[in-house]
Amino acid sequence: MPKTIYPTGQTAAKTDSLQECDPQVWSLIQSEQQRQHSTLELIASENHASSAVMAAMGTCLTNKYAEGYPAARYYGGCQFVDGVEDLARQRAKELFGCQFVNVQPHSGAQANTAVFFALLEPGDTFASLVLSDGGHLSHGMKLNFSGRYFKPVHYPLRYDLTATDYEQIDFDATRRLCLEHRPKMILCGYSAYPRTIDFARFRQIADECGAILMADIAHIAGLVAAGEHPSPFPHSHVVTTTTHKTLRGPRGGMIMTDDPEIAKKIDKAVFPGIQGGPLMHVIAAKAVCFGEALQPAFKVYARQVVHNAKALAAALMTKGYRLVSGGTDNHLMLVDLRRRDENLTGADAEKWLEAAGMITNKNGIPNDPRPPRVTSGLRLGTPATTTRGLTEPHMAQIADWIDQVLASRGDEHVVKKVRQQVAELCDRFPLPH
Ligand code: DSN
C-alpha cells in the first residue's frame, strides 16, 4: 500500500479505504450499518438518508472554513462553497415557499437558540408546550438555555374527556394564558405531538397579544414539504427545522422566514452570534436532500409515511393499546402502555422491543405518573420503515410483533422468534442506496 508522508512525519495510507486506514473505526461503522439493516427503525425522529446525501457529507468540503455568508466571507477560497450554500438556500426556499433561509445551524436546538438570541432579550417571556406534554428541551426546559435565560409559560393540552380534541392543544386556554402573560413569542411545533398543528389559529392568538409566532417544524418538515401537513407559512414569523427527520437529509438545522428584518437578525444571530464556521459538507448534503425532496417521488414517500402511521395506530388500538389523543394525523404516535398492561413501562417496552429488532424510544405521556427514565409511554414513528419500502400490511404485522413481545413481557422465546421474523423482513426490504 503506497503511503503519503505528511510534513509532520505522520503517515497515512494513500487510499480511499477507511477499512485500511482505520480498521477500528471502520469495524464499528460496519456494525452500525448491520444494526440499521437488520432492525426496524421506529424512532419517530430518525430516518435513513440516501447514499447521495451521505456522499456529500464525506467530502473535502469538511476542510473549508467559510465564516460569514455567500459573497461575504471572512476567508478566501470560498467560491465553490458559496455555490453550495446558495444552492441549498435556493432549493430550501422553493421547497418551503418562503423568502429567506439560513442553512447554517448545526442542529435543531442550535436553530432554536439562534431565534431566541435574535428575537428575544434575556428574561423575556415566551409561551410553549411543556416537554412532558410533547414539547422539546429547547422550548423552555428548566435546565436548557431556553428555560434558564428566558421565562417560559406553558399552554396546556385539553383534558376534557368528553371533548373530541382530548389531549390536543387547548386553544381557548392558550389564548387566555397568552393574554394574561403577554409573551413576546409563542412557540408551536413539537417533538411528540401526533396531531395537525393549526398554525393559523396560533397566529390569531399571537396577533391578539402582540407576539411573534415561531414554528419549530423539526418533526414534520418532510410532511410540510410534501403537502402532507399544512405549511407554517404564511402564518409564522419564523420557522425552524431539522433536516434529518421526515425530511430525510443530513443531521442539521435550518431557519426560515418571510420577513426581511427578521432574516437579518437571524443571520447575525447564527453567525457571529452563536456559531463559527459553517459545516459546508453538511450544507452540501442539505442541498442534496432538498433536491430529493423537490422530486415527485418524495410526495409519494411522505404520503405513505402518514398512511403507515395511521395503519400502525389502528392496528395497535385494535389490540387494546390507548394512543394519546386517540390516534395520529402525522408520522408519529404515543402509545399509553398502561391500558394494555398497567405494570408495563416505556423503559421495559423499549428494551424488550429492541431485543426483538424493533427500535423505539420510551416517552412520557401527558400527566405521566412515572419519571422520564421510566415513563408509561412509547413513541413510534414511520419515516424510516417507509423509506425502506414498508406499507400498510407490514404495519399490521409490526403491531402484531410489538404486541407479542409486550404481552409476553419480553419472554426470551417470543423475543427470539419475533427477532428472526423481523430480520427476514429487513432482508426483503434493504436500506436504500
Ligand atoms: N431528539 C429529537 C426527537 O427525538 O424528537 C428531538 O430533538
Boltz pocket constraint, residues with backbone or C-beta under 6 A from the ligand:
constraints:
  - pocket:
      binder: B
      contacts: [[A, 45], [A, 108], [A, 136], [A, 191], [A, 192]]
      max_distance: 6.0
